[in-house]
Amino acid sequence: MEDVGSVRTAVLREDEFDSGAFQASASIVQAGFYCWEIATGEVSCDPLTLALHGLPENGPSDISSFLATVHESDLADVRDALGLIAESCGNYQIEYRVTSDDGRLRSLEARGRVLPGADGLPARMVGVVMDTTAVHERHEAEKRRLYERATRDRWMRELTSALAAAVTVRDIMTAAQAGLRTFGADALAVIAPEGNRLTVVASCADDEQKEDSLRVLDATARALVEESLVRRAPVLVRSADELITDHPHLAPLAQSAPQAWAAVPLTDSRGRASSCLVSFPEPQEFLTEERALLVAAMGLLAQSLERAGMYESEHALATELQRGMLPRGPLTVPGVTIAARYQAATSGMWIGGDWYDAISLPDGGVALVIGDVQGHSVHAASLMGRLRTAVHAYANEGHPPAAVLERTNRLLAELNTDPDSALFATCCYMALNPFDGTLRVCRAGHPAPALITPRKPPRLLEVPGGLPLGIDREQRYPTTRLRIAPGSVLALTTDGLLEAVNKDIDQGTERFLRGLRGAPTADLERVVDDLLDGTQKAHGLGDDVALLLARLNRPGHRS
C-alpha cells in the first residue's frame, strides 16, 4: 500500500490473475480464504480470515460484520470498491486497514475473482485475504529512511552554502540551528578548553532555556566533552540508560537531562582542540551513516567558526584604525548642536574612507564636512586621513567653501600620479554662521545634504556640484547660499547609509528623510542612533557610513 491511509482497488484482467505467482507471494504473509455471496451478503471463510478481522471464530459471517471492522477512514472507499465488484465479473484487489486487538492498525489485502451466476450476472466473489502489515511497515520504514537521508543530504548542501556565505559567529550559529532538527537534535554548543576551564565558544538551541543550560556546562556536558577531547574521538550516548551505565556518577542528572548526546572533537588549523556537544530530546541509534554526516557537519561548523573569529578580529582592528582618524569626543560649536557617528561595514577587514568633521572657522562660523574616499583598504583609509587634515587646514586659513574644495581637489589630483592606484573622493562642505543662519554649501560629487525646518517635512537641498575630488585638477565648485531658521537641522551622510536598502539609493533616501522627521525638537544623539540601528537591523550595512546632524540653536539656547 503506497499510502497507509488509503484504500486501493484494482480491477485485474483474467490473464493477470496468476494463481502460481499469487501463491509464491502469499507464502510470506498470513492468508485466509473466503467466499462472498453478493445477493445475500453471506461470507464463508476459514478461521484465519475471521481472526485477521478481529472477529471470533464462531462469530457472524456476513459482509456487514466485516465492514464493521474496517477503519473509519477507509470505510467509504471499501464500500465503493464493493459496489464496483458487484457490478461486473472479473478479478479485484482491495487494500484497507482494520484495528487489531492491541489497538494497532493492521493492513490487509484482499484479492479475488467475481464469478457469474446462472444468469451471467455477478453472483459471488472468491479469494484470499492477507495480512500485509509487516510488508507495509518495511516499505514505510524504507521510505522514511530514504526521505530522512535525502533530507539530511539536502541540509548538508544548504549548510555548506550557508556557512560559506556566513562571516559572523551569529550567522554561522543561525545556519547551524536551522539544521538541528534534521538530526533530531535540539541544542548545540562548541566548547573549548582555556587553561583549566571549559568555555562555551558558541551555542544555539530551540529555546533560550536549553541554550542557557548549555552555557552553564553541567557535569554531564563536562564529562562528555572532556572524554571526547582525551580520546580524540566522538563520544556518542544513545540514551539516558546508556549514560548511567557508562558514567554511573552522572546517574542523578540522567532523569532531568536530554535523552542522547554526541560530543565530537574538533581541531582548527593551528592544532587547537575543541568539542562540539549536541543534545537530543529523544534516544538515538546513531547509525553509521548518521554518525559520518554528524561528524562532517561539525567539521564544517568548526572551520566556519575559525574563519568568523578571524573576520571579527580583523573587523574590530579595522574599526579601531578608522575611528582613530576621526574626531575624538563630541563635536561642540557655540550656537550649534551636533551629533555624528561613524559605522563600519558589518564584517571583514573593510577599512573605509568615510569621514566627518566640524571645524571652528576664524570668522566665528562652523564648517560641517562629510566625505567618502573610493574603495575599502588601508590605502583608502590613509588617504582619508590626509584629505581630512587638508580640509581642516584650508578651513582654518579662512578660505571660503569653494576654495577649500578646489585646493583639496588639486592636492588629491597631485597624489594620483599612478593611474592604477588612483583614488577619488566625494565631499560636501558647508559653512554656517550660527549668529544669522547664513549658509554656504559646496558639493564635490557627494549626495546632497538634507534640511529639516521646524513644522516642515525634511527635504534635500538643491545644491549644484562638481566632479569628485581628484579627477580634474582644474575643477571649479559652485557655491549655494541660503539662510536657515533657528531650530533647523542640517543632515549630511555618505552613500553607505542611502544604499543600505537593497542598494537602491531612492529607497534609501526616502528612508533617510523619514528618519529625520521631528529632528528640530528631538535629541539628535537618539536620531542618529535610530537611523543607523534601523537600517542595520533591516538590511545590514555592506558599506561604511558617516552621518552628521547639526541644529542651529535658537537665541539663548545652550548647545
C-alpha positions in Angstrom: 0.0 0.0 0.0 1.7 3.2 -1.1 -0.2 5.3 1.4 -1.1 3.5 4.7 -4.2 5.8 5.0 -5.7 4.9 1.6 -7.7 2.0 0.2 -6.6 0.7 -3.2 -8.9 -1.1 -5.6 -7.6 -2.7 -8.7 -9.6 -4.4 -11.5 -7.4 -7.3 -12.8 -7.8 -8.9 -16.2 -8.2 -12.7 -16.4 -4.7 -13.1 -17.7 -3.3 -11.0 -14.7 -4.6 -13.4 -12.1 -1.8 -15.9 -11.9 -2.5 -18.3 -9.0 1.0 -19.7 -9.1 2.5 -16.2 -8.7 0.0 -15.4 -6.1 0.8 -18.5 -4.0 4.5 -17.6 -4.0 3.7 -14.1 -2.8 1.3 -15.4 -0.2 3.8 -17.7 1.4 5.5 -14.8 3.2 2.3 -13.5 4.8 -0.7 -14.9 6.6 -3.6 -15.6 4.2 -7.2 -16.7 4.7 -9.8 -17.8 2.2 -13.3 -16.5 1.8 -16.4 -16.6 -0.5 -18.9 -13.7 -0.5 -22.4 -14.3 -1.8 -23.2 -10.9 -3.3 -27.0 -11.3 -3.2 -27.3 -12.4 0.4 -24.2 -10.8 1.9 -23.2 -14.2 3.4 -19.5 -14.8 3.8 -18.0 -18.3 4.1 -14.4 -18.2 5.3 -11.8 -20.0 7.3 -10.9 -19.1 10.9 -7.8 -17.1 9.9 -9.9 -14.7 7.8 -12.1 -14.1 10.9 -9.0 -13.7 13.1 -7.4 -11.2 10.7 -10.5 -9.0 11.0 -10.7 -9.4 14.8 -13.9 -11.5 14.6 -14.5 -14.5 16.9 -14.1 -18.0 15.3 -17.8 -18.7 15.7 -18.9 -15.1 15.1 -21.2 -13.7 12.4 -20.1 -14.3 8.8 -21.8 -11.6 6.8 -20.4 -8.7 4.8 -21.7 -6.1 7.3 -19.7 -7.7 10.1 -16.5 -7.5 8.1 -17.3 -3.9 7.2 -17.7 -3.0 10.8 -14.1 -3.9 11.5 -12.7 -1.6 8.7 -11.0 1.6 10.0 -13.4 4.5 9.6 -11.1 6.5 7.4 -11.1 3.6 4.9 -14.7 2.5 5.1 -16.1 4.8 2.4 -13.6 3.6 -0.1 -14.2 -0.1 0.8 -17.9 0.4 0.3 -17.3 2.0 -3.1 -15.0 -0.9 -4.1 -17.6 -3.5 -3.1 -20.1 -1.6 -5.2 -17.8 -1.9 -8.3 -17.3 -5.6 -7.6 -21.0 -6.2 -7.5 -21.5 -4.7 -10.9 -19.2 -6.9 -13.1 -17.3 -10.1 -13.2 -13.6 -10.0 -13.1 -10.6 -10.0 -10.7 -10.2 -7.5 -8.0 -7.7 -6.3 -5.4 -8.6 -4.2 -2.3 -6.3 -2.8 0.3 -7.7 -1.5 3.6 -6.9 -1.3 7.4 -8.5 -2.8 10.5 -7.8 -2.2 14.1 -6.2 -5.2 15.9 -6.9 -6.3 19.4 -4.0 -4.4 20.8 -5.3 -1.1 19.2 -2.7 -1.1 16.4 -3.7 -0.7 12.7 -3.4 -3.8 10.6 -3.0 -3.6 6.9 -4.9 -6.2 4.8 -5.1 -7.0 1.2 -8.0 -8.9 -0.4 -7.6 -10.5 -3.8 -10.5 -12.3 -5.5 -12.4 -13.2 -8.6 -16.1 -12.3 -9.1 -17.9 -15.3 -10.6 -21.2 -15.2 -12.6 -24.4 -17.0 -11.6 -26.7 -18.9 -13.9 -28.0 -15.6 -15.4 -24.4 -14.5 -16.2 -24.6 -11.6 -13.6 -22.0 -11.3 -10.7 -23.0 -13.8 -8.0 -20.1 -14.4 -5.7 -16.6 -13.3 -5.0 -14.0 -15.9 -4.0 -10.4 -15.1 -3.0 -7.9 -14.7 -0.2 -7.2 -12.0 2.3 -3.6 -11.4 3.5 -2.1 -9.6 6.5 0.4 -7.2 4.8 1.2 -5.2 7.9 4.8 -6.3 8.1 5.3 -5.7 4.4 3.9 -2.2 4.6 5.8 -1.4 7.7 9.0 -2.4 5.9 8.1 -0.3 2.9 7.2 2.7 5.1 10.4 2.3 7.1 12.4 2.2 3.9 10.6 5.3 2.6 11.3 7.1 5.8 14.9 6.1 5.7 15.2 7.3 2.1 13.4 10.5 3.0 15.5 11.2 6.0 18.7 10.5 4.0 17.5 12.9 1.3 16.6 15.5 3.9 20.0 15.2 5.6 21.8 15.4 2.2 19.8 18.4 1.3 20.5 20.0 4.6 24.2 19.3 4.3 24.2 21.1 0.9 22.2 24.0 2.4 24.5 24.1 5.5 27.6 24.1 3.3 26.2 27.0 1.3 25.1 29.0 4.3 28.4 28.5 6.1 30.3 29.6 3.1 28.3 32.8 3.0 28.4 33.5 6.7 31.1 35.7 8.1 30.0 36.3 11.7 29.6 33.8 14.5 25.9 34.8 14.8 25.3 34.0 11.1 27.0 30.7 11.5 25.1 29.6 14.5 21.8 30.6 12.8 22.7 28.3 9.9 23.6 25.5 12.3 20.3 25.9 14.3 18.3 25.6 11.1 19.6 22.1 10.7 19.5 20.8 14.3 16.1 19.2 13.8 17.4 17.3 10.7 19.4 15.2 13.1 16.6 15.2 15.7 18.7 17.5 18.0 17.5 20.5 20.0 20.8 22.2 21.1 24.4 22.6 20.2 27.5 24.1 21.8 31.1 24.5 20.7 33.3 24.2 23.8 37.0 24.9 24.1 39.5 24.3 26.9 41.1 27.5 28.2 43.7 26.7 30.8 41.9 24.5 33.4 38.4 25.7 32.3 36.0 24.7 29.6 34.4 27.7 27.8 31.4 27.8 25.5 32.6 29.5 22.3 29.2 29.5 20.5 25.8 27.9 21.0 22.3 27.6 19.7 19.1 25.8 20.8 15.4 25.5 20.1 14.7 27.8 23.1 16.6 30.1 25.4 16.3 27.8 28.4 18.1 25.0 26.6 20.8 27.4 25.4 21.2 28.8 28.9 21.7 25.2 30.2 24.4 24.6 27.7 26.3 27.7 28.7 26.3 26.6 32.3 28.1 23.3 31.4 26.7 20.9 33.9 28.5 17.7 35.0 27.1 15.7 32.1 28.4 18.2 29.5 31.8 18.5 31.1 32.3 14.7 31.3 31.3 14.1 27.7 33.4 17.0 26.3 36.4 16.0 28.4 36.1 12.4 27.3 35.9 13.4 23.6 39.0 15.6 24.0 41.0 12.9 25.8 40.0 10.1 23.3 40.1 12.5 20.3 37.1 10.6 19.0 33.4 11.1 19.1 31.6 10.2 22.3 28.0 9.0 21.5 25.5 8.4 24.3 22.3 6.8 22.8 20.1 7.2 25.8 19.8 8.1 29.5 20.2 4.5 30.4 23.4 4.2 28.5 24.7 7.4 30.2 24.1 5.8 33.6 25.8 2.6 32.5 28.9 4.3 31.1 29.0 7.2 33.7 27.4 6.0 36.9 28.4 9.2 38.8 26.1 11.1 36.5 23.0 9.0 37.3 21.3 11.7 39.4 21.4 14.0 36.4 20.2 11.5 33.8 16.4 11.8 34.5 16.4 15.6 34.0 18.9 15.8 31.2 18.5 15.2 27.4 18.0 11.7 26.2 21.0 11.4 24.0 24.3 13.2 23.4 27.1 13.5 20.9 30.4 15.1 21.7 32.5 15.5 18.6 36.2 16.6 18.9 37.3 19.4 16.6 40.8 20.7 15.6 41.4 24.1 14.0 44.2 25.0 11.5 46.5 25.8 14.4 46.0 22.5 16.1 43.8 23.9 18.9 41.3 21.4 20.1 37.6 21.9 21.0 34.5 19.8 21.1 31.0 20.2 19.7 28.3 18.9 22.1 24.9 18.1 20.6 21.9 17.2 22.7 18.8 15.2 21.6 15.4 15.2 23.3 14.9 11.5 22.3 17.1 8.4 22.4 19.1 8.0 19.2 20.5 5.0 17.3 23.5 6.9 15.8 23.7 4.6 12.7 26.9 4.6 10.8 25.6 7.0 8.1 24.2 9.4 10.6 27.5 9.4 12.6 29.5 10.2 9.5 27.2 13.0 8.5 27.2 14.4 12.0 31.0 14.4 12.2 31.2 16.0 8.7 28.7 18.7 9.7 30.6 19.6 12.9 33.8 19.8 11.0 32.3 22.3 8.6 31.0 24.2 11.6 34.4 24.3 13.2 36.1 25.7 10.0 33.5 28.4 9.7 33.8 29.4 13.3 37.5 29.7 13.0 37.1 31.9 9.9 34.5 34.0 11.6 36.8 34.6 14.5 39.5 35.9 12.2 36.9 38.1 10.4 35.6 39.6 13.6 39.1 40.2 14.9 40.1 41.9 11.7 36.9 43.9 11.7 37.5 45.1 15.2 41.0 46.2 14.3 39.7 48.0 11.1 37.1 49.8 13.1 39.7 51.0 15.7 42.0 52.2 13.0 39.2 54.0 11.3 38.0 55.7 14.5 41.5 56.8 15.3 41.4 59.0 12.2 38.1 60.6 13.1 37.3 63.4 15.6 37.5 62.2 19.2 34.8 63.1 21.6 31.6 65.1 21.0 31.7 67.9 18.4 30.9 71.2 20.2 30.5 74.6 18.5 28.8 77.7 20.0 25.3 78.1 18.7 25.1 74.7 17.1 24.2 71.3 18.5 26.0 68.5 16.6 25.6 64.7 16.7 27.8 62.5 14.5 28.5 58.8 14.0 30.8 56.5 12.0 29.6 53.0 11.5 31.9 50.4 10.0 30.7 47.8 7.5 29.3 44.8 9.3 32.2 42.4 8.6 35.7 41.8 7.3 38.8 43.9 7.1 36.9 46.8 5.5 38.9 49.9 6.4 36.8 52.6 4.7 37.4 56.1 3.6 34.3 57.8 5.1 34.8 60.8 7.4 33.1 63.7 9.0 34.2 66.9 10.8 33.1 70.1 12.4 35.6 72.9 12.2 35.5 76.2 14.1 36.2 78.9 11.5 38.2 82.1 12.1 35.1 84.3 11.4 33.2 82.6 14.3 31.3 80.2 12.0 31.5 76.5 11.7 32.3 74.2 8.8 30.3 71.0 8.6 32.2 68.4 6.4 31.5 64.9 5.2 33.4 62.9 2.7 33.9 59.5 1.3 37.1 58.1 -0.3 36.6 55.5 -3.0 37.2 51.9 -2.0 37.9 50.0 1.2 41.5 49.4 2.0 44.4 50.7 4.1 45.3 53.0 1.3 41.7 54.4 1.2 41.8 55.0 4.9 45.2 56.6 4.9 44.1 58.9 2.1 41.0 59.8 4.0 43.2 60.9 6.9 45.3 63.2 4.6 42.2 64.7 3.0 40.6 65.4 6.3 43.7 67.1 7.5 43.9 69.2 4.3 40.3 70.3 4.6 40.9 71.2 8.2 44.0 73.2 7.4 42.4 75.1 4.4 39.3 75.9 6.5 41.4 77.3 9.4 43.2 79.5 6.9 39.9 81.3 6.3 39.3 80.1 2.7 35.6 80.1 1.6 34.0 76.7 0.8 34.7 76.7 -2.9 38.4 77.5 -2.3 38.7 74.8 0.3 37.3 72.1 -2.1 39.4 73.4 -5.0 42.6 73.3 -3.1 41.8 69.8 -1.7 40.9 68.7 -5.3 44.3 69.8 -6.6 46.1 68.1 -3.7 44.4 64.8 -4.4 45.0 65.1 -8.2 48.7 65.6 -7.5 48.7 62.5 -5.2 47.1 60.4 -8.0 50.3 60.0 -10.0 49.8 56.3 -10.7 46.6 55.7 -12.7 46.4 52.1 -11.4 46.3 53.1 -7.8 44.5 56.5 -8.2 41.6 57.0 -5.8 38.9 59.7 -5.8 36.7 61.2 -3.1 33.4 62.9 -2.7 32.8 65.7 -0.3 30.2 68.1 0.9 31.4 71.3 2.7 29.0 73.7 4.5 30.0 76.9 6.2 27.3 78.0 8.7 27.1 81.3 10.6 25.4 80.5 13.9 24.5 84.1 14.5 22.4 84.9 11.5 21.8 81.4 9.9 23.5 82.1 6.6 24.8 79.0 5.0 27.2 78.4 2.1 27.3 75.0 0.5 29.8 73.3 -1.9 29.5 69.8 -3.2 32.0 67.6 -5.0 30.2 64.5 -6.3 28.6 63.8 -2.8 25.0 63.1 -2.0 23.0 66.3 -1.4 22.5 67.3 2.3 19.1 67.4 3.8 17.4 70.3 5.6 14.7 69.9 8.3 12.9 73.1 9.1 10.5 73.4 12.1 7.0 72.4 11.1 8.1 71.4 7.6 8.9 67.9 6.2 12.6 67.0 5.6 13.9 67.7 2.1 17.1 67.5 0.1 18.8 70.8 -0.7 19.2 71.6 -4.3 22.9 72.2 -4.4 24.7 72.2 -7.8 28.0 70.4 -7.5 31.2 69.4 -9.4 33.2 66.3 -10.0 34.5 64.2 -7.2 37.9 65.3 -5.8 41.0 64.1 -7.7 39.6 63.7 -11.2 40.1 67.1 -12.8 42.8 69.3 -11.3 41.2 72.5 -12.6 37.6 71.7 -11.5 35.6 74.6 -10.0 32.9 74.2 -7.4 29.8 76.5 -7.4 28.6 77.8 -4.0 24.9 77.8 -3.0 23.9 80.4 -0.5 20.8 80.4 1.7 19.6 81.3 5.2 18.1 78.8 7.6 15.8 79.5 10.5 16.7 78.8 14.2 15.8 75.3 15.1 16.6 73.9 11.6 18.7 70.8 11.3 21.2 70.0 8.6 21.8 66.3 7.8 24.9 65.0 5.9 25.6 61.3 5.2 27.5 59.1 2.9 26.1 56.7 0.3 26.6 53.7 2.6 23.5 54.7 4.5 21.5 55.7 1.4 22.3 52.4 -0.4 21.8 50.1 2.6 18.2 49.4 1.3 18.8 46.8 -1.4 21.5 49.2 -3.0 18.6 51.4 -4.1 19.5 55.0 -3.4 16.0 56.3 -4.0 14.5 53.9 -1.3 17.4 54.7 1.0 16.9 58.5 0.6 13.2 58.1 1.4 14.1 56.1 4.5 16.7 58.7 5.5 14.3 61.6 5.2 11.6 59.7 7.1 14.0 59.1 9.9 14.7 62.9 10.2 11.1 63.9 10.9 10.9 65.6 14.2 14.7 66.3 14.3 14.3 70.0 15.1 12.9 69.2 18.6 14.4 65.7 19.1 17.5 64.6 20.9 19.9 64.5 17.9 22.0 61.7 19.5 19.0 59.5 19.5 18.1 60.4 16.0 21.5 59.4 14.6 21.4 56.1 16.6 17.9 55.3 15.3 18.9 56.0 11.7 21.8 53.6 11.9 20.1 50.9 14.0 17.0 50.8 11.9 19.0 50.4 8.7 21.4 47.8 10.1 18.6 45.6 11.6 16.5 45.6 8.5 19.2 45.3 5.8 22.7 45.1 7.3 25.5 47.5 6.4 27.6 46.4 3.5 29.5 49.7 3.4 30.8 52.2 5.9 28.6 55.0 7.0 29.3 58.5 8.2 26.5 60.6 9.5 26.4 64.2 10.9 23.4 66.2 12.1 23.7 69.9 13.1 20.9 72.0 14.6 21.1 75.8 14.6 20.1 76.7 18.1 17.6 79.4 18.9 19.0 82.5 20.6 19.7 81.9 24.3 19.8 78.1 23.8 22.9 76.3 25.1 24.3 73.6 22.7 
